[in-house]
Amino acid sequence: MNENLNNNGAKKFSLKPNLLLFWLRAKYEVNAKMLVGQYPNVILGIIPFGKQQISQPLKTVSSVMTNTKLYFKKFLIGLVLLILMFSTLNTDFSTVTIILGIWGALILLNSYQSTFIIVNNGGQRTGYRFSFLDYGTVKRLAAEVNNHIAEL
């Protein structure tokens, strides 16, 4: 389970934004007044580069939603890379072929993602994408935030 309770009664959630960078985690904490956390930034989808800090008073949040989506462009790119790898596998078995296959498979796996969407009182939406494997944790995070909003 990717959530726990800390000393002040706040629930903590840890999520993977990317299957390739499995060691990078987005961390959120929800208490009766705030949603705080951090989301890792990456360049070109593979190079870690800093993090985005999130600090949202629950009074300013109107709702939180979850979504799962297949990103068709990523799916096609991953599929094309895998097809290229398999087509060159018979003629040329090299390191480039293996890297092409691994890269294609990872892009293909990351083409289906879960999204955590925060809607503020002004109607502005902010979304954060995560691995589809963490969809259950994303739903629990959204439910926790919505429960605290309902109690305000």
Sequence and secondary structure as in RCSB ss.txt:
>XXXX:A:sequence
MNENLNNNGAKKFSLKPNLLLFWLRAKYEVNAKMLVGQYPNVILGIIPFGKQQISQPLKTVSSVMTNTKLYFKKF
LIGLVLLILMFSTLNTDFSTVTIILGIWGALILLNSYQSTFIIVNNGGQRTGYRFSFLDYGTVKRLAAEVNNHIA
EL
>XXXX:A:secstr
  EEE TTS EEEEE S STTTT  EEEEE SSEEEEEEEEEETTTEEEEEEEEEEEGGGEEEEEEEEEE HHHH
HHHHHHHHHHHHHHTT   HHHHHHHHHHHHHHHTTEEEEEEEEETT  EEEEEEEGGGHHHHHHHHHHHHHHHH
H 
